[in-house]
Amino acid sequence: MSGERDFQCRPVGDEHHVSQEQIFERLDATARGLSSDEAKRRIGLCGKNVFEETGKESLLARYLKQYRNFFSLLLLFGSMLAFIAEWLDPGQGNIFIAIALLGVVILNGSFTFIQEYQAERIMASFRNLIPPITQVLRDGELKEVPATEIVVGDVIYIEEGDKVPADGRLIEENSLKVDNSPITGEAEPQLRSLQCTHPDMLECRNMVFSGTLVQTGNGKAIVFATGSNTQIGKLAALTEETSSVDTPIRKELNDFIRIISSIAIFLGIAFFLIGFIIQDRFLSNLIFAIGIIVANVPEGLLPTVTLALSLSSKRMAKRNALIKQLESVETLGSTTVICTDKTGTLTQNRMSVHSIYTGSGLVDVKNKEKPPHMLLRVATVCNNSSLIEERPGYRGDPTEGSLLVYASGFTDINEMRDLYPRKEEFPFDSKKERMQVICTTPEGELEAYLKGAPEVVLGMCSHVWVDGKEKEIDKKQRKLLEEEHLDLAGKGERVLAFAFRKADIAREYEEGFSFLGFAGAVDPPRPQAKEAIRKCHRAGIKVVMITGDHPVTARSIAATVGLTNDDSEPELITGSELAELTTEELMQRLKAPSIIFARTSPVQKLKIVHAFQAAGEIVTMTGDGVNDAPAMKTADMGVAMGSGTDVAREAADMVLLDDNFATIVNAIEEGRTVFDNIKKFIAYILTSNIPEILPFIAFVLLALPLPMNVQLILAIDLGTDILPALALAVEKGEGDIMKRPPRQKDEKLLTPQVLFTSYGIKGPIEAAAGFACYFAVLFDGGWAWGQQLPFTDTLYMQAITAFFAAVIICQIANVFTSRTRRESVLTKGILGNRMVLAGIASEILILSFIVFNPFANIIFNTTAISMEYIIIAVPFALLLLLTDELRKYAIRKESAFASRVLKW
């Protein structure tokens, strides 16, 4: 090998068409392989055999991106102002404020940054498809080298059990059969040959592709594409480039942050200017501006949401749903469309033969009546599955496996295959929809055995086998057979037809077959599927079934599991129709209440997702194969089967450990509850904003001694409020959670109702309690209106301690009443959520620590006070409970009235 001639690192696309001599010349290679030196040179020119990731941000850049939201910027600005205040006037406690605010920002940013590692795992999963060691001809000898060092022009040797390390053109093969499902989705192992058999490279049998598995035989191939230039490398790029959409909860949180931050900025600037005009004291107004910002920003919101979603994910894991992206929990709750596979999700993936029909009539399968010997022979020999001892009893395609299990009850499978050895195989093709083998009989004759789609096999038959004799098929007989096929399919059975003919030579025959019979296999529906689908319909969620089965079979299964009803026919779209439809035409057909996709390939799922999303739906898509990954990643929620491929599991947001559709529905209920609960604790934490903001306004406008300092605000937002808010996050859903329609796509977390409840009702009550306790302490201590008190004055410290204690007492009542949004809190019971009790206990402990601990007194500028001042807040807390109960009662009455009007 001279190493001077040019060769191409990238494939041209016609490698399956050109002759072996041409491809060797193009790649500047020989059948003896490359030299070690030439291989090293080509690695330098073309790169290693890995999927390259280009344009990737550094970890530092990605980490710093987390600090671009308004909350982070505001809190960083507040921290900076606090550092400045400490520098201008040391010893006033501003250093504690600065450090606390900075810590909150770092905590929030770190939580978010960790989640982004999920995306990298998809690419890692694709890389795992490349085997670590490969046999290759180097220097004329067969050597084992790392798969990453395979280069264009290498001659690789592959055998049974190997994963193909790169895309190659076969130059030798011995009964080589390859599973191309990682690329094409076709479960049937494909026989290879040295001839070009199809204009499409993926269908051509003289090719082998990276990541595919050798099932039987062996062969040699010359490599023409490595790494990202392979077919699976392009699929990896498609999955990586498919844009991941923001989850609804992320959009809502971003909107919430913008609104609250805008309020904080406006109030901070406005009252800073007002205070500067009134008092003309820069430092005190600077501290005031910090207080306004801190009081408006719910510092604990993002970590609380993250932790709440995490807890929800753990609960779902116990119910066999593994959530990988925390925010995806809520996305499930807002799902409007579920696109689900049939096999293994709605059904049990336990295929078994249910019906046998021959030219002589039905065979009694239930009572183990023996079918014709010739049908058993074709079902056994024209079959690539094999029997195993472990469940489900076979290895290979489920339909073929069920045929073997059935046949094994009447004949010895291995003996049958030994008696009728294959001479040639023409494997199943998705376009031809049939499989044909040429076998030698014990008498030395050749026979062709055919198995495939009933309509295809019947079209190739001129005779029918009746009672051991061949009879010509007339029009009446053919119509009867077609009707029987549709009758079996109408029962939800996957139907295959069988035929045979005498053969003179080993070639593929197109006609002259004798029809032997039909076999109908069933995959029983999961017991929970019907109730789960009914639950979805009641919740306003559309369930769409996507299957490769015949349309009649698909319609029958859909009716069995409750996807359709007798009142209306479902909208049935076949794969061939789908290929012809534009997105706009498809969107029109997707408006139907019941939709079934039949004879559909996994690669068409992406088109279905795009159409639903273009119609404004929030889509959950299920899948289990590599070729499902782009559709699952594009969908708002990707759900992988636990039994699926590594790549599908990595691309998904959720993995079903039990492959059960009912688990998706349980997860949706959990997601709806999460959104409900997030609203509850947002209303809870926003309530304390009013008693946090009003002290600063009173400080500026009324010249009062500041009723509550910044340290105590942080103690509420990052201390006493955190555990109660988390307790609300784990509250069980209200009774009608799965009877409501999915929330509107534009429904906000921060609605006028939430703001009014927090800022207009409960917040002012808490502020009134705080001021009542504050003034009670001041007046009892001899304070006169207009008198200024230094921060170190004991009376002042007692007054702000009383204000703080009053807010905590009212927040205890607030967390209790916030457990429901519509129902009376009395329906929940005191012990219904023990974490609420733990949250209340934590509030009391933190309050006691801040009031009575000497070290805490130094940090928060507080001091011990008499209980008589704290008790003043109790009537206000009871008023808050009563007012909120009346508000919920009004909501229920209004809702009941609206329901009656709608029914009328």
MOGI-V771704 format. One record per backbone hydrogen bond with DSSP energy under -1.0 kcal/mol. CO is the residue of the C=O (numbers start at 0). NH is the residue of the N-H. If there is no record, write none. Layout:
co nh
CO NH
CO NH
//
This chain:
co nh
13 16
13 17
18 22
19 23
20 24
21 25
22 26
23 28
29 32
33 138
34 38
35 39
36 40
37 41
38 42
39 43
40 44
41 45
42 46
47 49
57 61
58 62
59 63
60 64
62 65
63 66
64 67
68 72
69 73
70 74
71 75
72 76
73 77
74 78
75 79
76 80
77 81
78 82
79 83
80 84
81 85
82 86
83 87
84 88
92 96
93 97
94 98
95 99
96 100
97 101
98 102
99 103
100 104
101 105
102 106
103 107
104 108
105 109
106 110
107 111
108 112
109 113
113 116
114 117
118 121
119 123
120 124
121 125
122 126
123 127
125 128
126 129
131 146
133 144
134 156
135 142
137 140
140 137
142 135
144 133
145 148
146 149
147 48
150 153
153 222
154 136
155 220
157 218
158 161
161 213
163 210
166 223
166 224
167 207
168 221
171 219
173 217
175 191
176 214
176 215
177 189
178 212
179 182
179 183
180 184
189 177
199 203
204 192
205 169
207 167
208 211
211 163
212 178
213 160
215 176
216 159
217 173
218 157
219 170
219 171
220 155
221 168
222 152
224 166
225 228
226 229
229 233
230 234
231 235
232 236
233 237
234 238
235 239
236 240
237 241
246 250
247 251
248 252
249 253
250 254
251 255
252 256
253 257
254 258
255 259
256 260
257 261
258 262
259 263
260 264
261 265
262 266
263 267
264 268
265 269
266 270
267 271
268 272
269 273
270 274
271 275
272 276
273 277
274 278
275 279
280 284
281 285
282 286
283 287
284 288
285 289
286 290
287 291
288 292
289 293
290 294
291 295
292 296
296 298
297 300
299 303
300 304
301 305
302 306
303 307
304 308
305 309
306 310
307 311
308 312
309 313
310 314
311 315
312 316
313 317
315 318
315 320
316 319
319 656
321 654
324 327
325 328
326 330
327 331
329 333
331 334
335 541
336 619
337 543
338 621
339 545
341 344
341 345
341 346
344 660
345 525
351 521
354 519
355 362
356 517
357 360
360 357
362 364
363 368
364 367
371 375
372 376
373 377
374 378
375 379
376 380
377 381
380 382
385 394
389 392
392 387
394 385
396 400
397 401
398 402
399 403
400 404
401 405
402 406
403 407
405 408
406 409
406 410
411 415
412 416
413 417
414 418
415 419
420 439
423 437
425 435
428 432
432 452
434 450
435 425
436 448
437 422
437 423
438 446
440 443
444 440
445 502
446 438
447 500
448 436
449 498
450 434
451 496
452 456
453 457
454 458
456 459
457 460
459 512
461 472
462 514
463 470
465 468
468 465
470 463
473 477
474 478
475 479
476 480
477 481
478 482
479 483
480 484
481 485
482 486
483 487
484 488
485 489
487 490
487 492
488 491
493 520
495 518
496 451
497 515
497 516
498 449
499 513
500 447
504 506
512 461
512 462
513 499
514 464
516 497
517 356
518 495
519 353
519 354
520 493
521 351
523 347
525 528
527 531
528 532
529 533
530 534
531 535
532 536
533 537
534 538
535 540
536 539
541 337
543 339
544 596
546 599
548 598
549 553
550 554
551 555
552 556
553 557
554 558
555 559
556 560
557 562
570 595
572 597
573 577
574 578
576 580
581 585
582 586
583 587
584 588
585 589
587 590
588 591
593 570
594 544
595 572
596 546
597 574
600 603
601 604
603 607
604 608
605 609
606 610
607 611
608 612
609 613
610 614
611 616
612 615
617 335
617 336
618 636
619 338
620 638
622 640
623 644
624 627
625 628
627 631
628 632
629 633
630 634
636 620
637 652
637 653
638 622
639 655
640 643
644 648
645 649
646 650
647 651
652 323
653 639
654 321
655 641
660 664
661 665
662 666
663 667
664 668
665 669
666 670
667 671
668 672
669 673
670 674
671 675
672 676
673 677
674 678
675 679
676 680
677 681
678 682
679 683
680 684
681 685
682 686
685 688
686 689
688 692
689 693
692 696
693 697
694 698
695 699
696 700
697 701
697 703
708 712
709 713
710 714
711 715
712 716
713 717
714 719
715 720
720 724
721 725
722 726
723 727
724 728
725 729
727 730
733 736
735 738
743 746
748 750
750 754
751 755
752 756
753 757
754 758
755 759
756 761
757 762
760 764
761 765
762 766
763 767
764 768
765 769
766 770
767 771
768 772
769 773
770 774
771 775
772 776
773 777
774 778
775 779
776 780
777 782
778 781
783 786
789 792
792 796
793 797
794 798
795 799
796 800
797 801
798 802
799 803
800 804
801 805
802 806
803 807
804 808
805 809
806 810
807 811
808 812
809 813
810 814
811 815
812 816
813 817
823 826
824 827
828 831
832 835
833 837
834 838
835 839
836 840
837 841
838 842
839 843
840 844
841 845
842 846
843 847
844 848
845 849
846 850
847 851
848 852
852 856
853 857
854 858
855 859
856 860
865 868
866 870
869 872
870 873
872 876
873 877
874 878
875 879
876 880
877 881
878 882
879 883
880 884
881 885
882 886
883 887
884 888
885 889
886 890
887 891
888 892
889 893
890 894
891 895
892 896
893 897
894 898
895 899
896 900
897 901
898 902
899 903
//
